[in-house]
Amino acid sequence: MTNVTSPRRNSARQSFTRALLFLVVVALLLGGLWLSQQRHEPLVISGFIEADELRLGSRVGGRVAQVHVAEGETVTQGQVLIELEPYDLRERRAQAEATLRQLRSAHEKLLEGFRTEEIQQAEARLQAAQANLELLKNGPRKQEIAAAQAELDLAQAELDLANESHARIVALQQQGAATQEALDRATKEKRTAEERVQARSEQLALLQEGTRPEEIAIASARVREADQSWKMMTAGYRTQEVDEAYAAMKGAESALAALDIQLEELKVQAPAAGTIEAIDLRPGDLVLANAPVISMMDTHDLWVRAYLPEDQLGVSLGTQLPVSVDSYPDQRFKAEVTYIARQAEFTPGNVQTPEDRSKQVFRIKVTLREGHDQLRPGMAADIWLDAVP
């Protein structure tokens, strides 16, 4: 017996197949819709890596002696970039140093005061002046007066003898028994004896009268002078004199320090690690004081300047965000948000499409914490906001 499928059964089977296919298609569409809703584009904003530009120069200026770097060269912190000729700075420093030593010695001398020998010498002068004053106040001793009296008596005796001899010669000469020469000799001896008696009399009178008041006054003044000199040396120098010497010494130290600073300014050094951007100097060129002569980029501190959409203000200062660049597509660098503008602005024209330029954004600064040896200023960089906790 042959089985023959009826047309009715075939129609039912086809309807079931179409319904099953429809359900499969609907399930696939619903699954695709659900997956599309679960997927989202990563939140990324773009910017450029930037660094500080340092414009270096010297505060003293002068003629260029040596140039140690060229454009594009990488330098380290403290590296000498150019040197200027010292001109007369070294000689002026030597003079200032000598002046400082002199003033320092003068200050130390005032601090130490007078030497022991000087004080003892002043004390000895005081004692000598006091002894002289006592001598003048006490006047001549009795023995001195007695000696003067004895000398006067002797002179008087010699005068008496001369008078007798003269009288005898005069008598003999009148009788013709003595010559004129003998008379002249006797007259001269008499006159000499008279003068000697006069001198001895005045000497005795001075001794008997004693010291004059004027001499005692002069001696008293010398004692006071010697006493004040001794006290001054014992007390040392005045505080004002010490302060004056100290101020002069400090002024000399400041002058020397100023010259040292000028000598240091003869070498223009890199304040940080970086890259020389522009330099156009040759030995012999003249540079002005306080004028920039070298431009360099500080690659030690790199950051990305970007613009944060208003709907992403969940980012705050201190937020850690990864940064990537095209040169290292498989590597992300640690960075930290260090600045967020307080006021919104319109998106710059070179950052977003014309449709997005009407949106308000906030300028942010994301400082890189690593990659300073790989990244360079001017690189385009992406900031991944999906990493915000």
TORVO-893856 format. One record per residue (C-alpha): residue number from 1; x, y, z. Coordinates in steps of 0.05 Angstrom, whole numbers. Layout:
BEGIN
+-----+--------+--------+--------+
!  nr !     c1 !     c2 !     c3 !
+-----+--------+--------+--------+
! NUM !      X !      Y !      Z !
...
+-----+--------+--------+--------+
***
This chain:
BEGIN
+-----+--------+--------+--------+
!  nr !     c1 !     c2 !     c3 !
+-----+--------+--------+--------+
!   1 !      0 !      0 !      0 !
!   2 !     30 !     66 !    -20 !
!   3 !     32 !    125 !     31 !
!   4 !     11 !    189 !     -1 !
!   5 !     18 !    255 !     36 !
!   6 !    -43 !    295 !     31 !
!   7 !    -40 !    368 !     10 !
!   8 !    -71 !    389 !     75 !
!   9 !    -15 !    359 !    117 !
!  10 !     39 !    392 !     74 !
!  11 !      7 !    459 !     82 !
!  12 !      6 !    452 !    158 !
!  13 !     79 !    433 !    159 !
!  14 !     99 !    494 !    118 !
!  15 !     60 !    540 !    162 !
!  16 !     96 !    512 !    224 !
!  17 !    165 !    522 !    191 !
!  18 !    149 !    594 !    173 !
!  19 !    125 !    608 !    244 !
!  20 !    189 !    578 !    272 !
!  21 !    233 !    619 !    227 !
!  22 !    194 !    682 !    246 !
!  23 !    204 !    667 !    319 !
!  24 !    279 !    656 !    308 !
!  25 !    285 !    722 !    271 !
!  26 !    246 !    759 !    325 !
!  27 !    291 !    728 !    378 !
!  28 !    353 !    748 !    340 !
!  29 !    328 !    819 !    332 !
!  30 !    310 !    825 !    405 !
!  31 !    378 !    796 !    425 !
!  32 !    414 !    845 !    380 !
!  33 !    373 !    903 !    408 !
!  34 !    390 !    881 !    479 !
!  35 !    464 !    875 !    462 !
!  36 !    464 !    943 !    429 !
!  37 !    434 !    974 !    491 !
!  38 !    486 !    941 !    535 !
!  39 !    544 !    965 !    492 !
!  40 !    569 !   1038 !    496 !
!  41 !    625 !   1077 !    466 !
!  42 !    684 !   1090 !    512 !
!  43 !    685 !   1160 !    543 !
!  44 !    748 !   1194 !    516 !
!  45 !    767 !   1267 !    510 !
!  46 !    827 !   1290 !    470 !
!  47 !    879 !   1342 !    481 !
!  48 !    953 !   1358 !    473 !
!  49 !   1012 !   1346 !    518 !
!  50 !   1042 !   1412 !    542 !
!  51 !   1101 !   1434 !    584 !
!  52 !   1127 !   1498 !    614 !
!  53 !   1172 !   1541 !    570 !
!  54 !   1231 !   1568 !    608 !
!  55 !   1266 !   1631 !    583 !
!  56 !   1335 !   1634 !    614 !
!  57 !   1386 !   1690 !    619 !
!  58 !   1436 !   1724 !    666 !
!  59 !   1424 !   1781 !    715 !
!  60 !   1493 !   1810 !    701 !
!  61 !   1501 !   1804 !    626 !
!  62 !   1567 !   1809 !    590 !
!  63 !   1607 !   1775 !    535 !
!  64 !   1595 !   1702 !    520 !
!  65 !   1656 !   1659 !    535 !
!  66 !   1629 !   1589 !    520 !
!  67 !   1565 !   1557 !    493 !
!  68 !   1556 !   1485 !    518 !
!  69 !   1489 !   1465 !    485 !
!  70 !   1453 !   1467 !    419 !
!  71 !   1380 !   1470 !    398 !
!  72 !   1343 !   1405 !    409 !
!  73 !   1393 !   1379 !    460 !
!  74 !   1367 !   1346 !    523 !
!  75 !   1396 !   1375 !    587 !
!  76 !   1393 !   1357 !    661 !
!  77 !   1378 !   1400 !    721 !
!  78 !   1438 !   1443 !    740 !
!  79 !   1474 !   1433 !    675 !
!  80 !   1515 !   1494 !    652 !
!  81 !   1487 !   1520 !    586 !
!  82 !   1529 !   1581 !    573 !
!  83 !   1586 !   1618 !    609 !
!  84 !   1601 !   1692 !    608 !
!  85 !   1669 !   1726 !    615 !
!  86 !   1682 !   1750 !    687 !
!  87 !   1714 !   1816 !    666 !
!  88 !   1738 !   1847 !    732 !
!  89 !   1692 !   1810 !    779 !
!  90 !   1746 !   1764 !    807 !
!  91 !   1792 !   1823 !    822 !
!  92 !   1735 !   1860 !    855 !
!  93 !   1719 !   1798 !    896 !
!  94 !   1791 !   1793 !    919 !
!  95 !   1789 !   1866 !    941 !
!  96 !   1723 !   1856 !    977 !
!  97 !   1751 !   1794 !   1012 !
!  98 !   1812 !   1833 !   1036 !
!  99 !   1768 !   1889 !   1062 !
! 100 !   1725 !   1838 !   1098 !
! 101 !   1786 !   1807 !   1132 !
! 102 !   1809 !   1877 !   1154 !
! 103 !   1742 !   1896 !   1183 !
! 104 !   1733 !   1828 !   1216 !
! 105 !   1801 !   1836 !   1250 !
! 106 !   1781 !   1906 !   1273 !
! 107 !   1716 !   1878 !   1302 !
! 108 !   1752 !   1822 !   1338 !
! 109 !   1802 !   1872 !   1366 !
! 110 !   1746 !   1914 !   1395 !
! 111 !   1712 !   1852 !   1424 !
! 112 !   1776 !   1829 !   1459 !
! 113 !   1791 !   1899 !   1486 !
! 114 !   1860 !   1925 !   1504 !
! 115 !   1918 !   1879 !   1516 !
! 116 !   1942 !   1864 !   1586 !
! 117 !   2008 !   1899 !   1572 !
! 118 !   1972 !   1962 !   1551 !
! 119 !   1929 !   1962 !   1614 !
! 120 !   1991 !   1952 !   1658 !
! 121 !   2027 !   2008 !   1622 !
! 122 !   1968 !   2055 !   1634 !
! 123 !   1968 !   2034 !   1707 !
! 124 !   2042 !   2049 !   1713 !
! 125 !   2033 !   2118 !   1684 !
! 126 !   1978 !   2131 !   1734 !
! 127 !   2022 !   2110 !   1792 !
! 128 !   2079 !   2154 !   1767 !
! 129 !   2032 !   2214 !   1762 !
! 130 !   2005 !   2202 !   1832 !
! 131 !   2076 !   2196 !   1861 !
! 132 !   2096 !   2261 !   1827 !
! 133 !   2035 !   2296 !   1855 !
! 134 !   2052 !   2272 !   1926 !
! 135 !   2123 !   2295 !   1916 !
! 136 !   2100 !   2365 !   1897 !
! 137 !   2050 !   2368 !   1954 !
! 138 !   2102 !   2348 !   2006 !
! 139 !   2151 !   2400 !   1982 !
! 140 !   2228 !   2399 !   1995 !
! 141 !   2254 !   2355 !   2051 !
! 142 !   2289 !   2385 !   2112 !
! 143 !   2354 !   2355 !   2090 !
! 144 !   2349 !   2391 !   2023 !
! 145 !   2338 !   2457 !   2058 !
! 146 !   2396 !   2445 !   2105 !
! 147 !   2441 !   2427 !   2046 !
! 148 !   2420 !   2491 !   2011 !
! 149 !   2434 !   2531 !   2074 !
! 150 !   2503 !   2500 !   2079 !
! 151 !   2518 !   2516 !   2007 !
! 152 !   2496 !   2588 !   2020 !
! 153 !   2541 !   2593 !   2081 !
! 154 !   2599 !   2566 !   2041 !
! 155 !   2586 !   2615 !   1986 !
! 156 !   2582 !   2671 !   2037 !
! 157 !   2649 !   2650 !   2067 !
! 158 !   2680 !   2649 !   1998 !
! 159 !   2652 !   2719 !   1987 !
! 160 !   2682 !   2744 !   2052 !
! 161 !   2749 !   2716 !   2032 !
! 162 !   2744 !   2747 !   1964 !
! 163 !   2727 !   2815 !   1995 !
! 164 !   2787 !   2811 !   2041 !
! 165 !   2833 !   2791 !   1984 !
! 166 !   2806 !   2847 !   1940 !
! 167 !   2816 !   2899 !   1994 !
! 168 !   2887 !   2877 !   2006 !
! 169 !   2904 !   2879 !   1932 !
! 170 !   2874 !   2948 !   1926 !
! 171 !   2918 !   2973 !   1983 !
! 172 !   2980 !   2941 !   1954 !
! 173 !   2965 !   2969 !   1886 !
! 174 !   2959 !   3039 !   1915 !
! 175 !   3027 !   3029 !   1946 !
! 176 !   3054 !   3004 !   1880 !
! 177 !   3067 !   2935 !   1908 !
! 178 !   3013 !   2900 !   1866 !
! 179 !   3003 !   2898 !   1792 !
! 180 !   2939 !   2917 !   1755 !
! 181 !   2932 !   2845 !   1734 !
! 182 !   2928 !   2821 !   1805 !
! 183 !   2876 !   2874 !   1820 !
! 184 !   2833 !   2852 !   1761 !
! 185 !   2837 !   2779 !   1783 !
! 186 !   2816 !   2797 !   1855 !
! 187 !   2758 !   2839 !   1828 !
! 188 !   2734 !   2782 !   1785 !
! 189 !   2737 !   2731 !   1841 !
! 190 !   2698 !   2779 !   1885 !
! 191 !   2644 !   2787 !   1833 !
! 192 !   2639 !   2712 !   1823 !
! 193 !   2633 !   2701 !   1897 !
! 194 !   2577 !   2752 !   1901 !
! 195 !   2539 !   2718 !   1845 !
! 196 !   2547 !   2650 !   1877 !
! 197 !   2519 !   2677 !   1942 !
! 198 !   2460 !   2707 !   1905 !
! 199 !   2445 !   2641 !   1870 !
! 200 !   2450 !   2601 !   1934 !
! 201 !   2405 !   2651 !   1970 !
! 202 !   2351 !   2645 !   1916 !
! 203 !   2356 !   2569 !   1916 !
! 204 !   2347 !   2568 !   1991 !
! 205 !   2288 !   2615 !   1986 !
! 206 !   2254 !   2570 !   1934 !
! 207 !   2263 !   2509 !   1978 !
! 208 !   2237 !   2546 !   2039 !
! 209 !   2176 !   2572 !   2000 !
! 210 !   2157 !   2501 !   1976 !
! 211 !   2120 !   2478 !   1912 !
! 212 !   2079 !   2529 !   1874 !
! 213 !   2003 !   2518 !   1870 !
! 214 !   2006 !   2519 !   1794 !
! 215 !   2053 !   2459 !   1793 !
! 216 !   2008 !   2421 !   1841 !
! 217 !   1948 !   2436 !   1796 !
! 218 !   1985 !   2412 !   1734 !
! 219 !   2006 !   2348 !   1770 !
! 220 !   1934 !   2337 !   1794 !
! 221 !   1908 !   2343 !   1723 !
! 222 !   1959 !   2293 !   1698 !
! 223 !   1938 !   2244 !   1752 !
! 224 !   1865 !   2251 !   1731 !
! 225 !   1884 !   2241 !   1659 !
! 226 !   1924 !   2179 !   1674 !
! 227 !   1868 !   2152 !   1718 !
! 228 !   1816 !   2160 !   1663 !
! 229 !   1861 !   2129 !   1612 !
! 230 !   1872 !   2068 !   1657 !
! 231 !   1797 !   2062 !   1671 !
! 232 !   1781 !   2067 !   1597 !
! 233 !   1830 !   2011 !   1580 !
! 234 !   1803 !   1968 !   1637 !
! 235 !   1730 !   1977 !   1614 !
! 236 !   1747 !   1963 !   1541 !
! 237 !   1716 !   1994 !   1480 !
! 238 !   1647 !   2025 !   1480 !
! 239 !   1587 !   1985 !   1457 !
! 240 !   1575 !   2035 !   1401 !
! 241 !   1645 !   2025 !   1375 !
! 242 !   1636 !   1949 !   1375 !
! 243 !   1568 !   1956 !   1340 !
! 244 !   1598 !   2003 !   1289 !
! 245 !   1654 !   1954 !   1273 !
! 246 !   1604 !   1896 !   1270 !
! 247 !   1560 !   1935 !   1221 !
! 248 !   1620 !   1951 !   1177 !
! 249 !   1640 !   1877 !   1178 !
! 250 !   1569 !   1855 !   1159 !
! 251 !   1568 !   1906 !   1103 !
! 252 !   1633 !   1878 !   1076 !
! 253 !   1604 !   1807 !   1080 !
! 254 !   1542 !   1830 !   1041 !
! 255 !   1586 !   1862 !    988 !
! 256 !   1626 !   1798 !    981 !
! 257 !   1563 !   1756 !    977 !
! 258 !   1536 !   1802 !    922 !
! 259 !   1599 !   1791 !    882 !
! 260 !   1594 !   1716 !    892 !
! 261 !   1523 !   1719 !    865 !
! 262 !   1547 !   1758 !    805 !
! 263 !   1601 !   1706 !    793 !
! 264 !   1549 !   1651 !    797 !
! 265 !   1506 !   1689 !    746 !
! 266 !   1563 !   1683 !    696 !
! 267 !   1540 !   1611 !    687 !
! 268 !   1470 !   1602 !    661 !
! 269 !   1446 !   1535 !    686 !
! 270 !   1384 !   1493 !    671 !
! 271 !   1335 !   1500 !    729 !
! 272 !   1303 !   1433 !    710 !
! 273 !   1311 !   1375 !    662 !
! 274 !   1286 !   1392 !    593 !
! 275 !   1301 !   1405 !    520 !
! 276 !   1333 !   1466 !    489 !
! 277 !   1283 !   1498 !    443 !
! 278 !   1320 !   1559 !    417 !
! 279 !   1390 !   1587 !    425 !
! 280 !   1427 !   1634 !    378 !
! 281 !   1493 !   1651 !    413 !
! 282 !   1567 !   1646 !    395 !
! 283 !   1629 !   1660 !    437 !
! 284 !   1642 !   1734 !    436 !
! 285 !   1569 !   1755 !    431 !
! 286 !   1544 !   1807 !    481 !
! 287 !   1482 !   1793 !    522 !
! 288 !   1443 !   1842 !    563 !
! 289 !   1429 !   1835 !    637 !
! 290 !   1361 !   1806 !    655 !
! 291 !   1348 !   1789 !    582 !
! 292 !   1328 !   1718 !    561 !
! 293 !   1378 !   1685 !    514 !
! 294 !   1357 !   1612 !    517 !
! 295 !   1289 !   1579 !    511 !
! 296 !   1278 !   1509 !    538 !
! 297 !   1220 !   1463 !    554 !
! 298 !   1213 !   1433 !    623 !
! 299 !   1199 !   1360 !    606 !
! 300 !   1198 !   1341 !    679 !
! 301 !   1128 !   1368 !    688 !
! 302 !   1081 !   1347 !    631 !
! 303 !   1006 !   1354 !    628 !
! 304 !    948 !   1347 !    580 !
! 305 !    903 !   1406 !    567 !
! 306 !    833 !   1382 !    549 !
! 307 !    760 !   1403 !    553 !
! 308 !    711 !   1364 !    595 !
! 309 !    638 !   1361 !    572 !
! 310 !    587 !   1388 !    620 !
! 311 !    554 !   1320 !    630 !
! 312 !    620 !   1290 !    654 !
! 313 !    632 !   1336 !    714 !
! 314 !    637 !   1276 !    759 !
! 315 !    712 !   1285 !    751 !
! 316 !    743 !   1322 !    809 !
! 317 !    812 !   1346 !    830 !
! 318 !    857 !   1289 !    847 !
! 319 !    821 !   1239 !    803 !
! 320 !    868 !   1188 !    772 !
! 321 !    858 !   1180 !    697 !
! 322 !    897 !   1140 !    645 !
! 323 !    925 !   1176 !    585 !
! 324 !    945 !   1145 !    518 !
! 325 !    981 !   1171 !    457 !
! 326 !    985 !   1146 !    385 !
! 327 !   1059 !   1132 !    391 !
! 328 !   1046 !   1079 !    445 !
! 329 !    976 !   1051 !    429 !
! 330 !    983 !    992 !    476 !
! 331 !   1006 !   1032 !    536 !
! 332 !    969 !   1078 !    583 !
! 333 !   1003 !   1128 !    628 !
! 334 !    981 !   1148 !    698 !
! 335 !    957 !   1219 !    705 !
! 336 !    919 !   1261 !    756 !
! 337 !    869 !   1318 !    748 !
! 338 !    903 !   1379 !    778 !
! 339 !    859 !   1435 !    751 !
! 340 !    786 !   1444 !    732 !
! 341 !    761 !   1512 !    708 !
! 342 !    707 !   1542 !    751 !
! 343 !    673 !   1574 !    692 !
! 344 !    646 !   1538 !    630 !
! 345 !    665 !   1559 !    560 !
! 346 !    647 !   1540 !    490 !
! 347 !    687 !   1484 !    459 !
! 348 !    746 !   1511 !    418 !
! 349 !    738 !   1502 !    344 !
! 350 !    799 !   1457 !    336 !
! 351 !    776 !   1406 !    386 !
! 352 !    706 !   1381 !    367 !
! 353 !    662 !   1377 !    305 !
! 354 !    619 !   1438 !    285 !
! 355 !    558 !   1403 !    315 !
! 356 !    592 !   1397 !    383 !
! 357 !    621 !   1468 !    386 !
! 358 !    557 !   1496 !    415 !
! 359 !    564 !   1452 !    476 !
! 360 !    594 !   1481 !    539 !
! 361 !    656 !   1450 !    567 !
! 362 !    704 !   1460 !    626 !
! 363 !    779 !   1465 !    613 !
! 364 !    819 !   1415 !    654 !
! 365 !    892 !   1401 !    666 !
! 366 !    913 !   1328 !    674 !
! 367 !    984 !   1322 !    700 !
! 368 !   1024 !   1261 !    678 !
! 369 !   1055 !   1221 !    735 !
! 370 !   1097 !   1176 !    690 !
! 371 !   1123 !   1171 !    619 !
! 372 !   1166 !   1233 !    621 !
! 373 !   1222 !   1196 !    585 !
! 374 !   1174 !   1174 !    530 !
! 375 !   1125 !   1231 !    520 !
! 376 !   1140 !   1297 !    487 !
! 377 !   1104 !   1365 !    487 !
! 378 !   1059 !   1373 !    427 !
! 379 !   1036 !   1300 !    424 !
! 380 !    961 !   1288 !    417 !
! 381 !    935 !   1250 !    477 !
! 382 !    870 !   1216 !    497 !
! 383 !    842 !   1219 !    568 !
! 384 !    800 !   1158 !    586 !
! 385 !    742 !   1179 !    630 !
! 386 !    717 !   1108 !    638 !
! 387 !    769 !   1099 !    692 !
! 388 !    735 !   1149 !    738 !
! 389 !    717 !   1110 !    802 !
+-----+--------+--------+--------+
***
